[in-house]
């Protein structure tokens, strides 16, 4: 059974650290901030290759990103 991404933790941590959607899009090598926004809000799923980049940028252990 696939694990769910903890979107609430990701959003709260991003805001706490003061990162914008643009900052996060650059960290995940996305072309537009809207692409990150859609992932953070659950419209699209984060890709497997983006999870380590996300964890690094937000300084969260990868295990905590999953519920």
C-alpha positions as CSV (number, residue, x, y, z in Angstrom):
1,X,0.0,0.0,0.0
2,X,1.6,3.3,-1.0
3,X,2.3,5.8,1.7
4,X,0.7,9.3,1.6
5,X,2.7,12.5,1.6
6,X,2.2,14.7,4.6
7,X,1.2,17.8,2.6
8,X,0.3,19.7,5.8
9,X,3.8,19.3,7.3
10,X,5.4,20.3,4.0
11,X,3.3,23.5,3.7
12,X,3.8,24.4,7.4
13,X,7.5,23.9,7.2
14,X,7.9,25.9,4.0
15,X,6.0,28.8,5.5
16,X,7.9,28.6,8.8
17,X,11.3,28.7,6.9
18,X,10.0,31.6,4.8
19,X,10.3,29.8,1.4
20,X,8.1,31.0,-1.5
21,X,6.5,28.7,-4.2
22,X,9.2,30.0,-6.5
23,X,12.0,29.0,-4.0
24,X,10.5,25.5,-3.8
25,X,10.0,25.2,-7.6
26,X,13.7,26.0,-8.1
27,X,14.8,23.5,-5.5
28,X,12.7,20.8,-7.2
29,X,13.9,21.9,-10.7
30,X,10.4,22.8,-11.8
31,X,9.9,25.4,-14.5
32,X,7.1,27.3,-12.8
33,X,6.1,28.0,-9.2
34,X,2.5,27.0,-10.1
35,X,3.8,23.4,-10.6
36,X,5.1,23.3,-7.0
37,X,1.9,24.9,-5.7
38,X,-0.2,22.2,-7.4
39,X,1.9,19.5,-5.7
40,X,1.8,21.1,-2.3
41,X,-2.0,21.4,-2.5
42,X,-2.5,17.8,-3.7
43,X,-3.7,18.6,-7.2
44,X,-0.6,16.7,-8.5
45,X,1.6,14.1,-6.8
46,X,5.2,14.8,-5.9
47,X,7.4,12.6,-8.1
48,X,9.7,10.1,-6.5
49,X,12.8,12.0,-7.6
50,X,11.4,15.2,-6.0
51,X,11.1,13.8,-2.5
52,X,14.8,13.8,-1.6
53,X,15.1,17.4,-2.9
54,X,12.1,18.4,-0.9
55,X,13.4,16.8,2.3
56,X,16.8,18.5,1.8
57,X,15.3,22.0,1.1
58,X,12.9,21.8,4.1
59,X,15.5,20.1,6.4
60,X,13.0,17.3,7.1
61,X,14.0,13.6,7.3
62,X,12.4,11.8,4.3
63,X,10.6,9.4,6.6
64,X,8.6,12.3,8.1
65,X,7.4,13.4,4.7
66,X,5.3,10.3,4.6
67,X,2.2,9.7,6.8
